[in-house]
Every structure is written in structure tokens, then in C-alpha cells.
């Protein structure tokens, strides 16, 4: 088995605005999970959430920034397991941003699923990425509305 999660979204916003939601720790926590992310190659960080035993997830995702090319591409490792140091997911997340007429195309490729034991986690993350990225649309709309109201 070799699977990858691949999604493409379009945002009617500049690339820099979307980049900010992928690389700012506070903004990441608003749509994904609490974290100690820093956009620095080699930085080790983690995402923290509630445990989800059905997919052997103890609530901690361990990551390392592998590549940054602002505001076009970022990649990091993505590892988790049921706890006690066991890893069942050892994968790679790659975000690619491409300016398009009237906005930005965002491509997510989450690869490294090679074991049947990973299927429940793969299915949950495939749907989860879709749900979480859609939160960015709402966050940007709220931010723009607030900025318009202030001016």
C-alpha cells in the first residue's frame, strides 16, 4: 500500500495572506492545532490536540521543518502514534502556493502512508485537512471584515 493525501484549494487572496496562515504559530493554532511552530529549517516542533485512540493518535504530532521558500513552499515531517514512543505515522507534509488570477492556489501533498495499519489515520486526516483548511476562508473573511470596520 502506498497512498498520499492530495488536495488543491483556491483562495481569492494574495499568496502572502495564505502563507501567513501556514507559517504563523498563532494563526496555525486557530485552524489546525496548538503548536510551537517557527518557520525555520531544522526547527523541531509539535502540534497538540485531543487523543483519538481509534486512529492510534495520542494527541501529539512531532514535526521538523525541512524546507521553506517563502511565500511559495514549506515542508515538514509529520509523525505520531499511540504513545509510549511508538510511531505509526512517519510522513511528509508539503504545502505549495501558486499565484493565480484573482488569488492563490494552495496544494497540499501529505505522503508516506505505506502500511495497512495506517488506513484509519489516513482516512481521518484526508477528511480533516479538508475541514481544517476551509476554516482559513472564514478566518480571512473575519479579519477583512474587522479591518474594514476599523477603517
N, C-alpha and C positions, 0 to 999 in steps of 0.2 A: 504494500500500500504506500503510495506517495501522493499526498494531497497538499493543496495550498488554498488559502483564502485569498480571493482577489475581488476587490470592489472598486468602482470608479464613481465619484460624485462630482457634481458641478456646483460651484458657489458663485453667485453674482457679486463677487467681492474681489479686491486685489489680492494677489498672491501673498503679500506681506501680512494681510489680515488673517489669512488661514494659517500661515506659518506660525504666527503668534500663538494660536490655539494648540499647535503641535509641540511648541518648544518652551512655553512659559509654564512653570510648575503650578502656579495658582490657577491659570486657565485650564490646564490639563485636569486638575482636580475637579473642576466644575462639570466636565463632560465625561471623564473616564474614571479615574480613581485618585485617592490621596497618593502623594508621591514626593520624592526628594530629587526630582529630575533637574539636571543642569545641561544645557546644550554644549557640552564639551566632549570631544572624542576621548574615550577611555574612562569617562565618568561612570562609576557603578552606582545604580540607583534601584529603588524598588517602588512598586505600586502596591497599595494595601487596600483590601476590600473584605467583605464578609466571606467566611469559608463557604464552599459549595461542594460538600462531600460527594455528590452524585457524579462529579467530573474529576474527583481526586484533587481538589484545589483547597489548600489550607488558608487562602486569603492573601498570600504573598506572591508577587511576581518579581523575580530577580532579573535585572537587566543591566546591560552595559552599552553605552553609546559607541557605535562602530564607525559611523560616517556622518558628517554634516557638511552640506554645501548650501548655505543659506542664500535665498529662501526657496531652494529647489528640491533638496533631498535630505532625508535623515533616515538612518537605520540604527536598530539596536537589537541585541539579543533579548529573548523573552523566555524565561524558564520558570516552571512551577511544578509542584507536586503535592502529595497528601500530607507532607510534614516529615519530621524526623530526618531531614536531609535528602529524602528521596525525590528525584526529578522524573516526572513522566512526560513533560513537555520541554523540549530544548529546541527553540525555534527562532526565527528571524522575522522582524517587522521592518518593512521598508515603506516609507512614505515618499511619493514623488508628486511635486506640484508643477503644473504647467499652465502658464498664462494662456487664456483663450479669449476670444471676443466677448467682452462684457463680463469677464470674471476669471475663475481659476478652476482647472480640473485637478482633482485630488485622486491619486491612485494609491491604494493600499495593497501590498502583497505581504501576506503572513504565511511563511513557508516553513517546512521542516517537520511536517506530520507524516510519520513513516510507520507507525505501529497501530495495530487494531485497537489496542488499549486506549489510544488517543481519540478514537471516534467521538465519544461523548463530549470531550473538551472541544474538539474541532467543531462539532455542531453548535455547541453553546457559544463559542467565540465567533463563528461565522455570523450568527444572528446578532450577537452582542455588538460587534463592530458596527453593523448597520444601524442599530438602535442608538448607540452612543454618538456616532458621527452626526446623525440627524439632530442631536442636541446642539451641535455647533451652530446650525442655522438659527435656532431660537436664541441662543446667547448673543450672536452677532446682531440679530434684529432688535433685541432688547437694548444692547449697547448703543446702536444707532438711534433708537428712539430716545434714549436718555440724553445722548449728545445733542439731538435736535431740540429737545425740551429745554436744555440748559442754555442754549444759544438763543 
